[in-house]
Amino acid sequence: MRREPFFSAVAGRAELDLACSVGSLLRSRSSHRRPTLLKIVAASAVAILTASWLLTANAAPAEIYLVRHAEKLKSADQDPPLSPCGLAQAEAMAALLPASLSDIYHTDYQRTRQTAQQVKRTQSAATLRSYNAADLAPLATTILQQDNTVLVVGHSNTTPALIQLLGLSPAPAISEHDYGVLYQLKQSGPGYVLQTYRIKQPGLCAASAQ
């Protein structure tokens, strides 16, 4: 029985949407800004076409998990660690995950790294790996080239962006105050469906909010 290429339909729609978006953007901008705009559009096109080829040619994970880092410490520091509440949130998020992660990805910021480390305590076989928050396309490619279950710990802006790169649009919006929400991308037919889980906030968080 011939197996249909995984995600080919989603990739095709993404390419069509991109073409329409490019046309609209170019018509709405003055000519002196077009060189910069074309560079941005070209980079997006390469990322989507690359993902399209990979999704058609390779197996992809049955499940992908994404989460924003847990609550960070209120600080003027540009790289704050997790707060005590955040550490408790990360432990609660770990309890929602299956015990079969192969990789846990995090950025180089303390808050994502510490969230990943808390999850790693319950995932003895998982490997911690860092990624560049400013360049998500290579991460999406890496994830879609494997068939293992992974977790990506990100930020309020990078998590929705990565969900879109993995083929789901529109992605959920995440506010600055959203913590403890776990996103599951589960393979279904030619693509993924998105399911959302929310932890029960630890008592420590409720006390600190008062």
C-alpha positions in Angstrom: 0.0 0.0 0.0 1.5 3.3 -1.1 2.1 5.7 1.8 1.2 9.3 1.2 4.0 11.8 1.9 3.7 13.1 5.4 2.5 16.7 5.6 2.7 17.3 1.8 -0.8 18.9 1.9 0.2 21.3 4.7 3.4 22.2 3.0 1.6 22.9 -0.3 -0.8 25.2 1.5 2.0 27.0 3.2 3.7 27.7 -0.1 0.5 29.1 -1.6 -0.1 31.3 1.5 3.4 32.5 1.2 3.0 33.5 -2.4 -0.2 35.4 -1.7 1.5 37.2 1.3 4.5 38.2 -0.8 2.2 39.7 -3.4 0.3 41.7 -0.8 3.4 42.9 0.9 5.1 44.1 -2.2 2.1 46.0 -3.4 1.7 47.8 -0.1 5.3 49.0 0.3 7.0 51.8 -1.5 9.8 51.0 -4.0 12.7 52.3 -1.9 12.0 49.7 0.8 11.7 46.7 -1.5 15.3 45.4 -1.4 15.2 44.8 2.4 11.7 43.4 2.2 12.7 41.0 -0.6 15.5 39.7 1.5 13.1 38.9 4.4 10.6 37.3 2.0 13.3 35.2 0.3 14.5 33.9 3.7 11.0 32.9 4.6 10.5 31.2 1.3 13.6 29.2 1.6 12.6 28.0 5.1 9.1 26.9 4.0 10.3 25.2 0.8 13.0 23.4 2.8 10.5 22.2 5.3 8.2 21.2 2.5 10.9 18.9 1.0 11.8 17.4 4.3 8.3 16.7 5.3 7.7 14.9 2.0 10.9 13.0 2.0 11.3 12.0 5.7 9.4 10.5 8.6 8.5 13.1 11.2 7.9 12.8 15.0 4.5 11.4 16.0 4.5 14.0 18.8 6.3 17.3 19.3 6.0 19.2 22.6 6.6 22.9 23.0 6.4 25.1 26.1 7.3 28.6 27.1 9.9 28.8 29.9 8.5 28.9 33.5 8.1 32.1 35.4 11.3 34.2 35.5 12.5 36.2 38.5 11.4 39.8 38.4 14.7 41.6 37.8 16.4 44.3 35.7 18.8 41.7 34.5 18.5 40.9 30.8 19.0 37.2 31.6 17.1 36.5 34.8 16.8 32.9 36.3 13.6 31.2 37.2 11.8 32.4 40.3 10.9 29.8 43.0 7.5 29.7 41.5 9.0 29.1 38.1 11.0 26.1 39.4 7.8 24.6 40.8 6.0 25.3 37.5 8.8 23.5 35.6 8.4 20.5 37.8 4.7 20.4 37.2 5.2 20.6 33.5 7.6 17.7 33.6 4.8 15.6 35.1 2.6 16.3 32.0 5.1 14.9 29.6 5.5 11.3 28.4 8.6 9.5 29.8 10.0 9.0 26.3 11.6 12.3 25.2 14.8 11.8 23.2 15.8 15.5 23.1 15.0 18.6 25.1 15.9 21.8 23.3 16.4 25.2 25.0 17.9 28.6 24.2 21.0 30.0 25.9 19.0 32.0 28.4 18.9 30.9 32.0 15.1 30.7 32.1 14.8 28.2 29.3 17.9 26.3 30.3 16.6 25.9 33.9 13.2 24.9 32.7 14.7 22.2 30.5 17.0 21.0 33.4 13.9 20.6 35.6 12.2 18.5 33.0 15.4 16.5 32.4 15.3 15.3 36.0 12.3 13.0 35.0 13.8 12.2 31.6 16.9 10.1 32.1 17.3 9.1 28.5 16.8 12.6 27.1 19.6 14.8 25.8 19.7 18.6 26.5 20.5 20.6 23.4 20.7 24.4 22.8 19.4 26.3 19.8 19.6 29.8 18.5 16.4 31.7 19.4 17.0 34.2 16.5 17.1 31.5 13.8 14.4 28.9 14.2 14.3 27.4 10.7 17.3 25.1 11.3 15.7 23.8 14.5 12.4 23.1 12.7 14.4 21.2 10.1 16.3 19.2 12.7 13.1 18.2 14.5 11.3 17.1 11.3 14.2 15.0 10.2 13.8 12.6 13.2 11.0 10.4 14.3 11.6 10.7 18.1 9.4 12.7 20.6 11.1 16.0 21.5 10.4 19.0 23.8 11.3 22.6 22.8 11.5 25.1 25.6 11.1 28.6 24.2 9.9 32.1 24.8 6.5 33.9 24.3 7.6 35.0 20.8 9.6 32.0 19.6 7.2 29.3 20.6 4.3 30.5 18.3 6.9 31.1 15.5 8.2 27.6 15.8 4.7 26.1 15.8 4.1 27.9 12.5 7.4 26.7 11.0 6.3 23.1 11.9 3.2 23.6 9.8 0.4 25.0 12.0 -1.1 28.4 11.3 -2.3 30.4 13.0 -0.3 29.6 16.0 -1.6 30.4 19.5 -0.6 33.8 20.9 1.3 33.8 24.2 1.1 36.8 26.5 3.9 37.9 28.8 2.0 36.4 31.8 1.2 33.0 30.3 3.2 30.3 32.2 2.6 26.6 32.5 1.0 25.9 29.1 2.1 22.8 27.2 1.5 22.6 23.5 1.4 19.1 21.8 1.7 18.7 18.1 0.2 15.3 17.4 0.4 13.6 14.0 -3.0 13.2 12.3 -3.4 12.2 8.7 -1.3 14.5 6.5 -0.2 16.9 9.2 -0.4 17.8 12.9 -3.2 18.8 15.2 -2.5 21.1 18.1 -3.6 20.2 21.7 -3.1 22.4 24.7 -2.6 21.4 28.3 -2.3 23.7 31.3 -0.7 22.8 34.6 -2.4 23.3 37.9 -0.4 26.3 39.3 1.7 25.2 42.3 0.6 26.6 45.7 3.9 28.5 45.9 2.9 30.6 42.9 -0.5 31.5 44.3 1.2 32.6 47.6 3.8 34.7 45.7 1.1 36.4 43.7 -0.6 37.8 46.8 
